Amino acid sequence: MIQATDTVRLGFLGVGWIGRHRMEAIGRSGVAEIAAVADPSPEAGAPFTSLDELLEQELDGVVIAT
């Protein structure tokens, strides 16, 4: 369970133009930690390529930005 003082860990699925901008805005705001990123496109440079890999990262939530 997340405590009120814990930082929310988010994963992002899809980091094209819109996804990348959403991720950067959330990261700058400080409301959450960007803990994992997945995108099937090699050009995205994401460390993970599938939703399954993303969900293995013990996240509190996933932003589906694709």
Buried (B, 14 or more C-beta within 10 A) or exposed (E): EEEEEEEEBBBBBBBEEEBBEBBEEBBEEEEBBBBBBBBEEEEBEBEBBEBEBBBEBEBBEBBEBB
